[in-house]
Amino acid sequence: MKVKVVYFSIIRDYAGTKEETIDLPNGSTLSDLLDRLKKLRPNLFKLEPETGILTMVNGKVEKHSKELKDGDEVALLPPVSGGVKSGVVEREVEIEKEVRDLIDRSPLECGALVIFIGFVKGKVDGKEVKELEYEAYEPYLSLIHI
């Protein structure tokens, strides 16, 4: 059977590709796929020991015992992480009010409004962070409820 694997963020960087198709024997599990990927792309799992990798099958977070089917799409995403204690706001924040204020102040020609709440690390692995790039797992955006 063939399974499509889609990589996101730093995991994509480690994989060296955005997506690929992996052949597996019928009856293989998500764990079997991950074992195969560890052999094919050992760099891919640099994050795993300390932070883990979020695995989704057809847009749903699944346990590693999940049996895969021909044509399944498996996404590997880094975990979402937060900041340190010093970055935590220690007062109540009215998110709806903050968002409304931003929308009200947005220029008419504004094509999008992106809201990031938190702090960006100044350096990662000795390299300066100069920008953030956000991406969405587009086929499954309809599953997100705000």
WOPE-V272776 format. One line per field, one symbol per residue. ss: DSSP state (h for helix, s for strand, l for the rest). Layout:
# WOPE-V272776
ss: ???
This chain:
# WOPE-V272776
ss: lsssssslhhhhhhhlllssssslllllshhhhhhhhhhhlhhhhllhhhhlsssssllsslllllslllllssssssllllllhhhlllllllhhhhhhhhhhhlllllllllllllllllssllsslllllllllhhhhhhlll
